[in-house]
């Protein structure tokens, strides 16, 4: 496998398409296609097959992917070692995240330490972010929950209380805090099932014998804020994600019994890589 074939294979595997992979590498699509096809012909294997408009990896490609990724990382490590005694002067770190709040804070700290490393951020839910990590679409992921899967390495970053926010017409608007018991029969506006904030709040309510009354499931933070702003119910959010608005106000849950916990993940097999490891060290410092 030549270096160009390696880069072509990795790009197609990550982007699941030749056009997107060619754009990412800055080469023409015919050139990229030729590199992948020559690799397949040389070894008499099929690496990709079409499923509708999407490319899927063959079993051989799935087994080759982690090996090819390791080769690419070693090549990058060698280049960084040769340039200025190992300082990180090149590289592209791809970050997955469930929201922009903590990840932007981390990126700011990372860029201050490694200004020459290119960074990109892909937002998605927790399930997709872990899948992207596993499939080498991203290098690290910032999630609001802990996963003890041995394939992943995680470091804790921050803890934040879950708070409510109420429209100015709601009885809770004039309150600084309420108890979990007072949420009985209150119409709650929640993110989709599987949301970390929702799971934490529902568990805390159930633990004190209060049945959550979900008035509406809403698929984005922005839409949730607008629904609260129109008086459709109470919203719940991590305190770090609360955005002040004159139409509503934050209301704490007495004693802060509900919290979310932010972790930074990478594949366990990649934690010692210079590029991935550099980000994990920045995150571990908080």
DAMO-V524976 format. One line per field, one symbol per residue. ss: DSSP state (@ for helix, = for strand, . for the rest). phi: phi as a letter, one per 20 degrees, with the letter a starting at -180 (. if undefined). burial: I if it has 24 or more other C-alpha atoms within 12 Angstrom, else O. A space follows every 50 residues. Layout:
# DAMO-V524976
ss=???
phi=???
burial=???
This chain:
# DAMO-V524976
ss=..@@@@@@@@@@@@@..@@@@@@@@...@@@@@@@@@@@@@@@....=== =..====.@@@@@@@@@@@@@@@@@@@@@@@@.@@@.....======..@ @@@@@@@@@@@@@....======..@@@@@@@@@.....====....... .================...@@@@..==.@@@@...====.....@@@@@ @@@@@@@.....=====...@@@@@@@@@....=====@@@...=..=== ===.....=========@@@...@@@@@@@@@@@..
phi=.fgfffffffffffelafffffffemcffgffgffffffffgdlcdecbe cmededefffffffgfffffffffffffffffellnffdcpcddddbeae ffffffffffffecfeefcccceaefffffffffemfcdcbdcdbdceff fddccfdacbfecdbcffeegfgeeebcefffegmefdecffgoffffgf fffffffdndefdefaecebfffffffffemeqedcbfgfefdgbfebbf cfegnlfcbdcecddbfgfdfefffffffffffffm
burial=OOOOIIIIIIIIIIIIIIIIIIOOIOOOOOOIIOIIIIIIOOOOOIIIOO OOOOOIIOOOIOOIIIOIIIOIIOOIIOOOOOOOOOOIIIIIIIIIIIII IIIOOIIOOIOOOIOOIOIOIIIIIIIOIIIIIIIIIIIIIIIIIIIOOO OIIIIIIIOIIIIIIIIIOIOIIOOOIIIIOOIOOIIIIIIOOOIIIIII IIOIIOOOOOOIIIOOIIOOIOOIIIIIIOIIIIIIIIIIIIIOOOOIII IIIOOIIIIIIIIIIIIIOIIOIIIIIIIIIIIOOO
